[in-house]
C-alpha cells in the first residue's frame, strides 16, 4: 500500500475537476455576501451616505460599492425578472 502525503491529499482533489476548490470558493463568497448584506443594512439604517458611513467605520467605500454590485447580481440570479 502506497503512503499518501499531506500535500497529495490536499492537492489531488483540487487538480481533478476542481470540485473542492470550487465549493470552498462558493462558501466563502456566500459568507461574504451575508456579511456585506448586513453592513449595507446598517448603512441604510444609519441614514449616512455610503462614503460617510464607510469613513465612520474606517472601511473602503470602493469595497462597499463592489459588494453592492455583487449583492444586486446575486439577487438577479435568485429572482430574475
Backbone atoms as SQL, in Angstrom:
CREATE TABLE atoms (id INTEGER PRIMARY KEY, chain TEXT, resi INTEGER, resn TEXT, atom TEXT, x REAL, y REAL, z REAL);
INSERT INTO atoms VALUES
  (1, 'A', 1, 'UNK', 'N', 0.842, -1.173, 0.000),
  (2, 'A', 1, 'UNK', 'CA', 0.000, 0.000, 0.000),
  (3, 'A', 1, 'UNK', 'C', 0.892, 1.243, 0.000),
  (4, 'A', 2, 'UNK', 'N', 0.607, 2.138, -0.917),
  (5, 'A', 2, 'UNK', 'CA', 1.423, 3.339, -1.062),
  (6, 'A', 2, 'UNK', 'C', 0.931, 4.419, -0.093),
  (7, 'A', 3, 'UNK', 'N', 1.882, 5.056, 0.572),
  (8, 'A', 3, 'UNK', 'CA', 1.503, 6.113, 1.513),
  (9, 'A', 3, 'UNK', 'C', 1.257, 7.410, 0.753),
  (10, 'A', 4, 'UNK', 'N', 0.276, 8.154, 1.207),
  (11, 'A', 4, 'UNK', 'CA', -0.075, 9.433, 0.584),
  (12, 'A', 4, 'UNK', 'C', 0.297, 10.538, 1.559),
  (13, 'A', 5, 'UNK', 'N', 1.070, 11.494, 1.068),
  (14, 'A', 5, 'UNK', 'CA', 1.480, 12.616, 1.902),
  (15, 'A', 5, 'UNK', 'C', 0.375, 13.651, 2.018),
  (16, 'A', 6, 'UNK', 'N', 0.577, 14.549, 2.959),
  (17, 'A', 6, 'UNK', 'CA', -0.396, 15.608, 3.215),
  (18, 'A', 6, 'UNK', 'C', -0.630, 16.444, 1.962),
  (19, 'A', 7, 'UNK', 'N', 0.447, 16.819, 1.273),
  (20, 'A', 7, 'UNK', 'CA', 0.341, 17.664, 0.091),
  (21, 'A', 7, 'UNK', 'C', -0.510, 16.993, -0.984),
  (22, 'A', 8, 'UNK', 'N', -0.258, 15.707, -1.229),
  (23, 'A', 8, 'UNK', 'CA', -1.021, 14.982, -2.238),
  (24, 'A', 8, 'UNK', 'C', -2.488, 14.868, -1.836),
  (25, 'A', 9, 'UNK', 'N', -2.733, 14.695, -0.562),
  (26, 'A', 9, 'UNK', 'CA', -4.094, 14.576, -0.065),
  (27, 'A', 9, 'UNK', 'C', -4.878, 15.865, -0.309),
  (28, 'A', 10, 'UNK', 'N', -4.199, 16.995, -0.168),
  (29, 'A', 10, 'UNK', 'CA', -4.852, 18.294, -0.360),
  (30, 'A', 10, 'UNK', 'C', -4.944, 18.647, -1.833),
  (31, 'A', 11, 'UNK', 'N', -3.870, 18.437, -2.578),
  (32, 'A', 11, 'UNK', 'CA', -3.805, 18.893, -3.963),
  (33, 'A', 11, 'UNK', 'C', -4.581, 18.001, -4.918),
  (34, 'A', 12, 'UNK', 'N', -4.552, 16.690, -4.725),
  (35, 'A', 12, 'UNK', 'CA', -5.179, 15.811, -5.700),
  (36, 'A', 12, 'UNK', 'C', -6.670, 16.067, -5.891),
  (37, 'A', 13, 'UNK', 'N', -7.458, 16.320, -4.841),
  (38, 'A', 13, 'UNK', 'CA', -8.865, 16.629, -5.107),
  (39, 'A', 13, 'UNK', 'C', -9.031, 17.948, -5.859),
  (40, 'A', 14, 'UNK', 'N', -8.080, 18.853, -5.690),
  (41, 'A', 14, 'UNK', 'CA', -8.178, 20.151, -6.349),
  (42, 'A', 14, 'UNK', 'C', -7.802, 20.077, -7.809),
  (43, 'A', 15, 'UNK', 'N', -6.953, 19.128, -8.159),
  (44, 'A', 15, 'UNK', 'CA', -6.434, 19.089, -9.512),
  (45, 'A', 15, 'UNK', 'C', -7.395, 18.442, -10.501),
  (46, 'A', 16, 'UNK', 'N', -8.329, 17.636, -10.030),
  (47, 'A', 16, 'UNK', 'CA', -9.260, 16.966, -10.927),
  (48, 'A', 16, 'UNK', 'C', -10.247, 17.939, -11.535),
  (49, 'A', 17, 'UNK', 'N', -11.474, 17.881, -11.092),
  (50, 'A', 17, 'UNK', 'CA', -12.494, 18.766, -11.646),
  (51, 'A', 17, 'UNK', 'C', -12.609, 20.073, -10.875),
  (52, 'A', 18, 'UNK', 'N', -11.810, 20.250, -9.834),
  (53, 'A', 18, 'UNK', 'CA', -11.833, 21.483, -9.058),
  (54, 'A', 18, 'UNK', 'C', -13.022, 21.578, -8.122),
  (55, 'A', 19, 'UNK', 'N', -13.685, 20.463, -7.849),
  (56, 'A', 19, 'UNK', 'CA', -14.890, 20.488, -7.009),
  (57, 'A', 19, 'UNK', 'C', -14.603, 21.057, -5.633),
  (58, 'A', 20, 'UNK', 'N', -13.559, 20.576, -4.983),
  (59, 'A', 20, 'UNK', 'CA', -13.268, 21.019, -3.615),
  (60, 'A', 20, 'UNK', 'C', -12.973, 22.507, -3.598),
  (61, 'A', 21, 'UNK', 'N', -12.111, 22.951, -4.489),
  (62, 'A', 21, 'UNK', 'CA', -11.753, 24.366, -4.538),
  (63, 'A', 21, 'UNK', 'C', -12.979, 25.212, -4.899),
  (64, 'A', 22, 'UNK', 'N', -13.757, 24.757, -5.860),
  (65, 'A', 22, 'UNK', 'CA', -14.956, 25.490, -6.255),
  (66, 'A', 22, 'UNK', 'C', -15.959, 25.589, -5.131),
  (67, 'A', 23, 'UNK', 'N', -16.101, 24.520, -4.369),
  (68, 'A', 23, 'UNK', 'CA', -17.044, 24.515, -3.247),
  (69, 'A', 23, 'UNK', 'C', -16.575, 25.463, -2.145),
  (70, 'A', 24, 'UNK', 'N', -15.294, 25.466, -1.877),
  (71, 'A', 24, 'UNK', 'CA', -14.736, 26.379, -0.865),
  (72, 'A', 24, 'UNK', 'C', -14.954, 27.825, -1.291),
  (73, 'A', 25, 'UNK', 'N', -14.682, 28.119, -2.554),
  (74, 'A', 25, 'UNK', 'CA', -14.869, 29.484, -3.051),
  (75, 'A', 25, 'UNK', 'C', -16.336, 29.896, -2.984),
  (76, 'A', 26, 'UNK', 'N', -17.247, 28.976, -3.295),
  (77, 'A', 26, 'UNK', 'CA', -18.669, 29.273, -3.247),
  (78, 'A', 26, 'UNK', 'C', -19.102, 29.590, -1.818),
  (79, 'A', 27, 'UNK', 'N', -18.616, 28.809, -0.861),
  (80, 'A', 27, 'UNK', 'CA', -18.963, 29.037, 0.547),
  (81, 'A', 27, 'UNK', 'C', -18.401, 30.371, 1.026),
  (82, 'A', 28, 'UNK', 'N', -17.144, 30.670, 0.674),
  (83, 'A', 28, 'UNK', 'CA', -16.539, 31.940, 1.074),
  (84, 'A', 28, 'UNK', 'C', -17.306, 33.116, 0.482),
  (85, 'A', 29, 'UNK', 'N', -17.705, 32.983, -0.786),
  (86, 'A', 29, 'UNK', 'CA', -18.452, 34.052, -1.453),
  (87, 'A', 29, 'UNK', 'C', -19.808, 34.246, -0.771),
  (88, 'A', 30, 'UNK', 'N', -20.468, 33.153, -0.417),
  (89, 'A', 30, 'UNK', 'CA', -21.765, 33.232, 0.248),
  (90, 'A', 30, 'UNK', 'C', -21.636, 33.917, 1.612),
  (91, 'A', 31, 'UNK', 'N', -20.589, 33.569, 2.362),
  (92, 'A', 31, 'UNK', 'CA', -20.365, 34.207, 3.663),
  (93, 'A', 31, 'UNK', 'C', -20.093, 35.704, 3.483),
  (94, 'A', 32, 'UNK', 'N', -19.330, 36.059, 2.461),
  (95, 'A', 32, 'UNK', 'CA', -19.047, 37.469, 2.192),
  (96, 'A', 32, 'UNK', 'C', -20.332, 38.208, 1.827),
  (97, 'A', 33, 'UNK', 'N', -21.191, 37.574, 1.027),
  (98, 'A', 33, 'UNK', 'CA', -22.476, 38.194, 0.683),
  (99, 'A', 33, 'UNK', 'C', -23.315, 38.441, 1.935),
  (100, 'A', 34, 'UNK', 'N', -23.338, 37.490, 2.837),
  (101, 'A', 34, 'UNK', 'CA', -24.088, 37.650, 4.086),
  (102, 'A', 34, 'UNK', 'C', -23.518, 38.798, 4.914),
  (103, 'A', 35, 'UNK', 'N', -22.195, 38.856, 5.019),
  (104, 'A', 35, 'UNK', 'CA', -21.530, 39.915, 5.787),
  (105, 'A', 35, 'UNK', 'C', -21.863, 41.289, 5.200),
  (106, 'A', 36, 'UNK', 'N', -21.680, 41.442, 3.877),
  (107, 'A', 36, 'UNK', 'CA', -21.892, 42.748, 3.261),
  (108, 'A', 36, 'UNK', 'C', -23.365, 43.120, 3.213),
  (109, 'A', 37, 'UNK', 'N', -24.232, 42.148, 3.167),
  (110, 'A', 37, 'UNK', 'CA', -25.663, 42.434, 3.245),
  (111, 'A', 37, 'UNK', 'C', -25.988, 43.078, 4.594),
  (112, 'A', 38, 'UNK', 'N', -25.388, 42.556, 5.654),
  (113, 'A', 38, 'UNK', 'CA', -25.586, 43.127, 6.988),
  (114, 'A', 38, 'UNK', 'C', -24.990, 44.536, 7.077),
  (115, 'A', 39, 'UNK', 'N', -23.811, 44.720, 6.512),
  (116, 'A', 39, 'UNK', 'CA', -23.171, 46.040, 6.518),
  (117, 'A', 39, 'UNK', 'C', -24.033, 47.048, 5.757),
  (118, 'A', 40, 'UNK', 'N', -24.560, 46.640, 4.612),
  (119, 'A', 40, 'UNK', 'CA', -25.410, 47.536, 3.827),
  (120, 'A', 40, 'UNK', 'C', -26.678, 47.893, 4.599),
  (121, 'A', 41, 'UNK', 'N', -27.252, 46.934, 5.293),
  (122, 'A', 41, 'UNK', 'CA', -28.435, 47.196, 6.122),
  (123, 'A', 41, 'UNK', 'C', -28.097, 48.222, 7.198),
  (124, 'A', 42, 'UNK', 'N', -26.936, 48.066, 7.843),
  (125, 'A', 42, 'UNK', 'CA', -26.517, 49.018, 8.878),
  (126, 'A', 42, 'UNK', 'C', -26.308, 50.402, 8.283),
  (127, 'A', 43, 'UNK', 'N', -25.757, 50.468, 7.084),
  (128, 'A', 43, 'UNK', 'CA', -25.540, 51.752, 6.424),
  (129, 'A', 43, 'UNK', 'C', -26.876, 52.433, 6.153),
  (130, 'A', 44, 'UNK', 'N', -27.822, 51.670, 5.640),
  (131, 'A', 44, 'UNK', 'CA', -29.131, 52.242, 5.325),
  (132, 'A', 44, 'UNK', 'C', -29.836, 52.728, 6.592),
  (133, 'A', 45, 'UNK', 'N', -29.717, 51.968, 7.666),
  (134, 'A', 45, 'UNK', 'CA', -30.340, 52.359, 8.932),
  (135, 'A', 45, 'UNK', 'C', -29.659, 53.562, 9.572),
  (136, 'A', 46, 'UNK', 'N', -28.389, 53.771, 9.246),
  (137, 'A', 46, 'UNK', 'CA', -27.644, 54.887, 9.839),
  (138, 'A', 46, 'UNK', 'C', -28.082, 56.238, 9.292),
  (139, 'A', 47, 'UNK', 'N', -28.627, 56.237, 8.077),
  (140, 'A', 47, 'UNK', 'CA', -29.016, 57.495, 7.447),
  (141, 'A', 47, 'UNK', 'C', -27.851, 58.222, 6.785),
  (142, 'A', 48, 'UNK', 'N', -26.657, 57.676, 6.907),
  (143, 'A', 48, 'UNK', 'CA', -25.476, 58.280, 6.287),
  (144, 'A', 48, 'UNK', 'C', -25.344, 57.825, 4.834),
  (145, 'A', 49, 'UNK', 'N', -24.733, 58.672, 4.012),
  (146, 'A', 49, 'UNK', 'CA', -24.421, 58.220, 2.659),
  (147, 'A', 49, 'UNK', 'C', -23.326, 57.161, 2.764),
  (148, 'A', 50, 'UNK', 'N', -23.118, 56.429, 1.699),
  (149, 'A', 50, 'UNK', 'CA', -22.161, 55.314, 1.730),
  (150, 'A', 50, 'UNK', 'C', -20.759, 55.783, 2.113),
  (151, 'A', 51, 'UNK', 'N', -20.299, 56.856, 1.500),
  (152, 'A', 51, 'UNK', 'CA', -18.941, 57.326, 1.800),
  (153, 'A', 51, 'UNK', 'C', -18.786, 57.734, 3.257),
  (154, 'A', 52, 'UNK', 'N', -19.769, 58.468, 3.801),
  (155, 'A', 52, 'UNK', 'CA', -19.690, 58.899, 5.198),
  (156, 'A', 52, 'UNK', 'C', -19.754, 57.693, 6.136),
  (157, 'A', 53, 'UNK', 'N', -20.627, 56.731, 5.822),
  (158, 'A', 53, 'UNK', 'CA', -20.729, 55.527, 6.640),
  (159, 'A', 53, 'UNK', 'C', -19.404, 54.768, 6.644),
  (160, 'A', 54, 'UNK', 'N', -18.834, 54.582, 5.469),
  (161, 'A', 54, 'UNK', 'CA', -17.569, 53.856, 5.367),
  (162, 'A', 54, 'UNK', 'C', -16.447, 54.599, 6.088),
  (163, 'A', 55, 'UNK', 'N', -16.423, 55.909, 5.969),
  (164, 'A', 55, 'UNK', 'CA', -15.415, 56.701, 6.671),
  (165, 'A', 55, 'UNK', 'C', -15.561, 56.522, 8.177),
  (166, 'A', 56, 'UNK', 'N', -16.812, 56.489, 8.665),
  (167, 'A', 56, 'UNK', 'CA', -17.036, 56.341, 10.107),
  (168, 'A', 56, 'UNK', 'C', -16.617, 54.958, 10.606),
  (169, 'A', 57, 'UNK', 'N', -16.625, 53.985, 9.722),
  (170, 'A', 57, 'UNK', 'CA', -16.230, 52.619, 10.071),
  (171, 'A', 57, 'UNK', 'C', -14.800, 52.290, 9.650),
  (172, 'A', 58, 'UNK', 'N', -14.132, 53.274, 9.064),
  (173, 'A', 58, 'UNK', 'CA', -12.777, 53.091, 8.523),
  (174, 'A', 58, 'UNK', 'C', -12.748, 51.924, 7.538),
  (175, 'A', 59, 'UNK', 'N', -13.732, 51.937, 6.647),
  (176, 'A', 59, 'UNK', 'CA', -13.861, 50.918, 5.608),
  (177, 'A', 59, 'UNK', 'C', -13.670, 51.574, 4.249),
  (178, 'A', 60, 'UNK', 'N', -13.311, 50.773, 3.277),
  (179, 'A', 60, 'UNK', 'CA', -13.186, 51.261, 1.908),
  (180, 'A', 60, 'UNK', 'C', -14.565, 51.384, 1.271),
  (181, 'A', 61, 'UNK', 'N', -14.884, 52.597, 0.788),
  (182, 'A', 61, 'UNK', 'CA', -16.165, 52.744, 0.096),
  (183, 'A', 61, 'UNK', 'C', -16.136, 52.001, -1.240),
  (184, 'A', 62, 'UNK', 'N', -14.946, 51.804, -1.786),
  (185, 'A', 62, 'UNK', 'CA', -14.815, 51.037, -3.032),
  (186, 'A', 62, 'UNK', 'C', -15.254, 49.588, -2.801),
  (187, 'A', 63, 'UNK', 'N', -14.865, 49.030, -1.669),
  (188, 'A', 63, 'UNK', 'CA', -15.285, 47.664, -1.337),
  (189, 'A', 63, 'UNK', 'C', -16.802, 47.608, -1.172),
  (190, 'A', 64, 'UNK', 'N', -17.360, 48.623, -0.535),
  (191, 'A', 64, 'UNK', 'CA', -18.809, 48.665, -0.336),
  (192, 'A', 64, 'UNK', 'C', -19.527, 48.676, -1.684),
  (193, 'A', 65, 'UNK', 'N', -19.078, 49.516, -2.611),
  (194, 'A', 65, 'UNK', 'CA', -19.713, 49.579, -3.931),
  (195, 'A', 65, 'UNK', 'C', -19.556, 48.249, -4.684),
  (196, 'A', 66, 'UNK', 'N', -18.399, 47.619, -4.551),
  (197, 'A', 66, 'UNK', 'CA', -18.177, 46.325, -5.181),
  (198, 'A', 66, 'UNK', 'C', -19.194, 45.304, -4.676),
  (199, 'A', 67, 'UNK', 'N', -19.380, 45.242, -3.349),
  (200, 'A', 67, 'UNK', 'CA', -20.282, 44.250, -2.780),
  (201, 'A', 67, 'UNK', 'C', -21.747, 44.596, -3.013),
  (202, 'A', 68, 'UNK', 'N', -22.065, 45.863, -3.173),
  (203, 'A', 68, 'UNK', 'CA', -23.426, 46.233, -3.569),
  (204, 'A', 68, 'UNK', 'C', -23.713, 45.654, -4.948),
  (205, 'A', 69, 'UNK', 'N', -22.740, 45.773, -5.846),
  (206, 'A', 69, 'UNK', 'CA', -22.881, 45.202, -7.188),
  (207, 'A', 69, 'UNK', 'C', -23.039, 43.690, -7.116),
  (208, 'A', 70, 'UNK', 'N', -22.229, 43.046, -6.292),
  (209, 'A', 70, 'UNK', 'CA', -22.324, 41.589, -6.135),
  (210, 'A', 70, 'UNK', 'C', -23.687, 41.182, -5.568),
  (211, 'A', 71, 'UNK', 'N', -24.179, 41.919, -4.585),
  (212, 'A', 71, 'UNK', 'CA', -25.489, 41.621, -3.999),
  (213, 'A', 71, 'UNK', 'C', -26.602, 41.784, -5.028),
  (214, 'A', 72, 'UNK', 'N', -26.508, 42.811, -5.862),
  (215, 'A', 72, 'UNK', 'CA', -27.509, 43.002, -6.923),
  (216, 'A', 72, 'UNK', 'C', -27.479, 41.841, -7.910),
  (217, 'A', 73, 'UNK', 'N', -26.269, 41.439, -8.304),
  (218, 'A', 73, 'UNK', 'CA', -26.144, 40.323, -9.248),
  (219, 'A', 73, 'UNK', 'C', -26.697, 39.039, -8.646),
  (220, 'A', 74, 'UNK', 'N', -26.435, 38.801, -7.380),
  (221, 'A', 74, 'UNK', 'CA', -26.954, 37.617, -6.696),
  (222, 'A', 74, 'UNK', 'C', -28.479, 37.663, -6.649),
  (223, 'A', 75, 'UNK', 'N', -29.030, 38.840, -6.377),
  (224, 'A', 75, 'UNK', 'CA', -30.478, 38.987, -6.325),
  (225, 'A', 75, 'UNK', 'C', -31.103, 38.708, -7.698),
  (226, 'A', 76, 'UNK', 'N', -30.415, 39.106, -8.757),
  (227, 'A', 76, 'UNK', 'CA', -30.919, 38.855, -10.108),
  (228, 'A', 76, 'UNK', 'C', -30.889, 37.358, -10.431),
  (229, 'A', 77, 'UNK', 'N', -29.906, 36.634, -9.902),
  (230, 'A', 77, 'UNK', 'CA', -29.849, 35.196, -10.136),
  (231, 'A', 77, 'UNK', 'C', -30.967, 34.472, -9.396),
  (232, 'A', 78, 'UNK', 'N', -31.270, 34.948, -8.196),
  (233, 'A', 78, 'UNK', 'CA', -32.298, 34.319, -7.374),
  (234, 'A', 78, 'UNK', 'C', -33.695, 34.695, -7.854),
  (235, 'A', 79, 'UNK', 'N', -33.865, 35.954, -8.222),
  (236, 'A', 79, 'UNK', 'CA', -35.194, 36.459, -8.652),
  (237, 'A', 79, 'UNK', 'C', -35.079, 37.129, -10.016),
  (238, 'A', 80, 'UNK', 'N', -34.868, 36.374, -11.091),
  (239, 'A', 80, 'UNK', 'CA', -34.742, 37.016, -12.415),
  (240, 'A', 80, 'UNK', 'C', -36.076, 37.655, -12.812),
  (241, 'A', 81, 'UNK', 'N', -35.980, 38.797, -13.488),
  (242, 'A', 81, 'UNK', 'CA', -37.202, 39.499, -13.900),
  (243, 'A', 81, 'UNK', 'C', -37.332, 39.532, -15.385);
